[in-house]
Amino acid sequence: MSPTPSRVLVLNSGSSSVKYQLLDMRGGDRLAAGLVERIGEKSARLKHTPVGGESREWSGSVPDHDAALKAVAAELAKDGLGLDSPELAAIGHRVVHGGKRFTEPTVVDDAVLAEIERLIPVAPLHNPAGLAGIRTAQALRPDLPQVAVFDTAFHTTMPESAARYAIDVETADAHRIRRYGFHGTSHAYVSRETAKLLGRAPEDVNVIVLHLGNGASASAVRGGRCVDTSMGLTPLEGLVMGTRSGDMDPAVIFHLMRVGGMSADEIDTLLNKRSGLIGLCGDNDMREIRRRVDAGDERARLAFEIYIHRLKKYIGAYYAVLGRVDAVAFTAGVGENAAPVREAAVAGLEGLGLAVDGELNAVRGDGARLVSPADARVAVAVVPTDEEMEIATQTYALVEKER
């Protein structure tokens, strides 16, 4: 008897890119990973890395997601890991917006595809790419389960008091306006790994998760369930980000229309692509901003202080929401690598039991680790996120359940 298929291919389809990983869930091993970028441009680029082997790169024409996924399949086949392998159990897809309906990983059928498509107006850049990836994968392996794992799903446990905006209820419901939250796979994974780091069960732990990358979000997780998160209807709300403004008086938009003569599209571009750190100081790379701060650059210093001020406000707010906090976990590119951000974010919060140990905080490491003093009332942790592993885990668990 042949062994039960245990491999999961994870696809993260962006508007002009496809990131992928192939994992064997029997032992949690990565078999290959890669990226196709600049899809639709004159010279697209594919980088493929089989685990234990040499990376391969090539550039050429990749007109659409269909061509991108076929190129990925060809690279995997060179390593004996092709999509035709009987060991492939499922393909897991990151889908950014699942609305209120999708609260858990879901096997894709025509009705699911139609609902993802219906949500395009609230995720115009992301959901079309997710749909393209799913449809191409279906065409390549129509016999395999295609599983959608939604960025918003982890946040659907928020109570209505956290999810509702204080606007007219009929208008909000008619246009599906509410706080959905994003980065859900990361928040789910990191909150669970933080509990493991503390040697406790997720249901016994309250965690504030700070996902700090170019996009940034915070969440309040009580006993493994999200009760609040910083992003809202779209990923624009919340923390100061690389190019996004985060929280702002909504009347700024009306002011820019009436006084600045700007169109809705121009304001959209301003707030999503020309704001945040890049709008404040011209850089959205925290390493460069810190270099400029250390060199005495005032614009960079102010940008950093604004970033930290907003971060502290959310830590304090979510401390109040949770009532008891066992850990604050930093993750993603900035959270995992920028020691000055972690130090500044908790500085002055000693009264809440928060502090970092200077030596521990300065040490670079690959795994989950504590950077707070041994006697700290609240643990401060650095927990590398692994969204692909989370998607693969959820995908495989669903396929095994339905097998």
N, C-alpha and C positions, 0 to 999 in steps of 0.2 A: 504494500500500500504506500502510495506517495505521501510525503509529509504535507500537512496543511499549509497552504500559502501564508507567508508571514511578512512579506515585504509591502511597504506603503511608499508610493511616490507622492511627495508633497509639492504642490504647485502654488506659487504666489504670483499671480498675474497682475502687473501694474499697467498703466496706460501705454507705456512704451518699453516694458521689460517683463521678463519671466525669471523669477528665482526658483530654484528647485533643489530638493534633496531626496535621495532614495535611502530608506531606512529599513533595517530588518528588526521587526518588533519582538522577535523571539529573544533577542539579547539586548535590544536597544542600540544596535550598532549602525553607524552611518556607513553606507556603501559608496556614495557619490554625492557631489553637490556641484552647483554651478549657477551661472547667470547669463541670460541673453539680454543685452541692452541696446538701446537706440533702434528698436523695432520700427520699421517704416521709414527710417532715414537711409541715406545713400550707403553708408557703411556701418552696418550693425556689427556687434561684437559678441562672441560667445566665449566664456571661460568655463571649462569643465575640469573638475578635480575628482578622480577616483581615490577613495581612501587607500593610502599605502602606495599610491602611484604618482606619476608626474602629471602636473597640470597641463592642459592643452588649451590653446587659444586660437581663434581664427576670426577674421573679419570678412564680411561679404554682405550680399543682399538678403535681408529677412523682411519681406514686405508686410507681414502681418503675424498675428499670434498663431495661426495655423502653421505657417512656415517655421516659426520659432519652436513650437513644440515638436515638429517633425525633426528639426535639427537636434533638439535635446534627445529624442529617441534614438537618433543615429549615433550620437556620442555615447549614450549608455550601452548601445549594442556593441560598440567596439570593445567594451570591457566585459562583455558577456552578461550584461545587466539589462538587456533590451526590454521594451514594453510588451513583447510577446512571451516573456518568461512566465511559466506556470507558477512560479513562486510569488508573483505579484498578486496581492490580495485585494488591493483597492488603490484608488487615487484620491488623495485628500486635497481640497481646494480652499485657500483662504478667500473668503468673501467678506468684504468690508461691512456692508450694511444688511442686516437681517430684519430690521424693523422690530415690531412687537411680536410678530408671529414666530420667528425662529429663535427659540430659547436654548437649543442644544444642537449638536451635529446632526445633519439630516442627509439621508440618501436622496440624491437628485433624481427627480422625474419631471415630466412636462409641467406639472402644477408648480413645482418648486422653481423651475426656470422662469415661469411666468411671473411669480411673485418677486423674484430677484430683479426681473426686468421692470416691474411696476415700481420698485424702489429707486430706480435710476434718478428721478428728480431730487432725491435727498442725498445721493452719492454719485453725481454725474461723472466724476473722474474715475471712480473705483469700480462700481458695479458692472459697467460695460466690459471692462478688462477681465473681471472675474467670470462673466458669462462667456467671453471668447475662449478663455482657458478651458472651461467645462465642456463647451461644445466641441472643441477640437479634440479633447481627451476622449469624449464619447465616440467620436468618429474613429479614433485610432483603436480604442478598446471598448466596443459597445457591450461586451459581455461582462465588464468589470463594474463593481459598484463605484460610482462617483459620489464622494461625500463632501458636502459643503460645511465648512466650519466658519462661523460668523464672528467677526470682531466685536459685534454688539452683544452677543449671546450672554457673556458672563455678567453683563450689567443689567440684564432683564430682571434680576432679583431686587433692584432698587425699589423702595416703596414709592407710592405715588407722590408723597410729600417731597421726595428728592427728584423724581422724574418729570413732574409737571412744571411748566412755566406759568407764571401768574398772569396769563392773558385769557381773553374770552374763551371759555371751554368749547363752544360750538365751532369757533374759528380754528382753534387748535386741533380739534378732532377731525375737522373737514380736510385739513392739510397735513395731518400726521405730524404736528409740531409738538415735540417733547424732547427730553434729554435721553439720548440713546447711549452715548459713550462709545469709545473705541479702544484699540490696543487690548481688547478683552482676552485674547489668548495669552498675551504676555502677563497681564495682571493675574490670571488664573494660575499660570505656571509658577510665577514668582511668589505669590502668596502661599502656595502649597509647599514650595521648596524652602521658604522661610520657616514655616512650621517644622519641617524636617530638620533644618539647621538647629532649631531650638530643642529638638528631641521631643516634640509634642505633636498631637494630632491636629490637623487643620481646623476641625470643629471646635477646638479649645483655644484658638489663637486669634487675636485681633491685630491686624496689620495695616499700616499705611504704606501702600506701594507707590513709588515715584519712578515712573518710566520716563527717563530723560534722554531723548535723542534729539534729532532735528525736529521731529514732532515730539511733544511731551504731554504726559497726562498723569494725574494722581488718582488713586482710588482708596476708599475706606472699605476694608474687608473684615466683616465680623463673622467669625466661625466658618470661614471658607466661602461666605456669600457676600457679594458686593452690595453695599448699602448706599454708596454715593461715589460719583466719579466726576472729574473736572471737565471733560469734553461733553458736548451737548448734542443738539440736532446734527451738527457737523463737527469735524475735528478742530474748528476754529476757536471754540470756547476754552477758557481755563488758563493754564500756565503760559508764560512768555516762552515762545518757541524759536526755532532757528529763523523762520521767515513769517510766522503767524503771530498776530497781535495778542491772542488770548483775550481775557476779559476786557471789556470796554463799554462805556456808556453807549447804548444803541443810538442815541441822538446824534452821535458823531457822524453816522451815515447820512442822516437827514441834512445836517449842516454841510457836509461835503457836496451833497446834491444841490442844495439851495444856494449856498455861498460859493462853493468851489466849482460848481458847474460840472461835476463829475457824473458819469453814467454809473448804473448799477454794476456793469461789467468792470469798469475802471476801479471802482471801490472794492469789488471782489478781488481783483488782482493786487491792489494795494494791501489789503488786510491779510491775504493768504501768502503772497509771494514777496512783498516789499516791506514787511513789518517785522515785529519781533527783534531778534538780535541784529539781523542784517539791516533793518530799518534804523535801528538805534546807532549802530557804529560801523556798518558796512561789512561786517564779518558775521558768519553764522557758525564758524568752527570754534568751539570753546577753547581748543588748544591755542589758536591764534589770538583769541580775545585775552586769555590769561597772559600770553607773552606780551601783548600790548599793555595790559594792566601793570605788569612787572616793570615795563619800560617807562611807566609814568603817563601813558596815554589817557587823557581825561574822558574822551568819548567812550572808550572801551571800559573804563572804570565805572562810569554811570550805567552803561548797558548791563554790566555784571551785577551791579547793585539792584537794578530794577528786576532782573531775573531772579535774584535771591529773595528780594522782598516779596514777590508774588509766591515763590515757593514756600516761604515761611508762613504766609497767610493760609495757604492750603494745609500745611502740616497742622497749624493751630486749629483750623476749622474742622479738620477730620478727627483730630484728637477730641474735640467737643462732641462730634457726631457719634464717635465710638464709645466715649466715656472712659474706657480702659484701653490702653494701647500696650501691646506686648513687644512690638517691633516696628521700626521704620526701615523699609527695604529700598535701596537704590538699585536701579537696573537700567539697561540699554547703554548706548555709547557713552554719553556724558555721565550718567549715574554710575557706571561701572569703572570709568577710567579717570574722572576728574576729581581728585582728592580735595582740591580747594572748594569745589561746589558742595561736597558733602560736609566739609568743615563749616563753611559759612552758613549752610542751610539750618544747622542745629545750634549754631553759636547763639548764646543768650537764652536758650530754651532749657537750661539746666533745671529750672523750677518744675519743668514737666518731666524730668528724669532723663532728658536727652543730652548726650555728649558723645564726642568721638575721642579716641585715644590717638594722639598725634602720630606715634610710631606705627601703630596698626593701620591707620588710615593712609599712610604714605606708601605702604607696601603694595606692589602690584601683584595680582594673582589671577589665575584662571577660574578657580572654583568659588563657590559660595563661602563667605567668611564674615565674621563679626569684626567691626572696627570700633566698637564701643568699649569703655573700660569694663573690667571683669565684674565690678560691683554696680554697674549701671542698672537703674530701675527699668529702663526701656532699652531693648537691644537695638543697635544701629547696624544694619547688615548690608553687604554688597552681594547681590545675587544675580549672576549672569542669566539673562533671559534666553529662552530657547523656544521660540514660537513654532518652528518647524517640528520639533519633537512633540510639542503640545498638540499640534494639528494631527500628527501621525498617531499619537496615543489615542486621541478622541476618535479618529477615523477607524483605527483597528478595533477599538473596544466596541464600536457600533457594529462593525462587520461581523465580529465574533458573536455578538449578542444575537444577530439576525441570521447567523449561519444555520 
